[in-house]
């Protein structure tokens, strides 16, 4: 089964979706879709695999399918996200900060591990909006983990720099005292 991108009513590209998920996205007959192997974007009603989405010329979703017994109203019902639970924390801002700031100020390439946190943080809202609260919560936990790892790496680098500066000052001070002893 192919996964499709489509152009929404605002002209933005969205995807990828299975044919069944396209129903939840409220695509219309004239919505442009594309999948791997297609040369160009096509209208939904021009794609053989997607023709089952609509009944005879009405432009509405089918509720029964040839060869399938009985009606299937779950395909006709509009998709509503489960908003009974609040969206898990995304950690996006935090993961961006702990990735970029230590890299800029400490030149710590290890802080770039925060990019993993950014990737998972960017998935939280998408999963939540699709109604997959479990995946959203898991992405949030993973983003939090990688954000904390990057933060502790940054703290470690700052401590190493402070210790190096203190040791340098102590070393230079002891050399000055050594020169005074030698001079006397």
Secondary structure as GFF3:
##gff-version 3
##sequence-region A 1 184
A	DSSP	beta_strand	4	7	.	.	.	ID=ss1
A	DSSP	beta_strand	13	17	.	.	.	ID=ss2
A	DSSP	alpha_helix	19	24	.	.	.	ID=ss3
A	DSSP	beta_strand	32	34	.	.	.	ID=ss4
A	DSSP	beta_strand	42	43	.	.	.	ID=ss5
A	DSSP	three_ten_helix	44	46	.	.	.	ID=ss6
A	DSSP	three_ten_helix	48	53	.	.	.	ID=ss7
A	DSSP	three_ten_helix	73	75	.	.	.	ID=ss8
A	DSSP	alpha_helix	92	106	.	.	.	ID=ss9
A	DSSP	three_ten_helix	109	113	.	.	.	ID=ss10
A	DSSP	alpha_helix	114	129	.	.	.	ID=ss11
A	DSSP	alpha_helix	133	183	.	.	.	ID=ss12
###
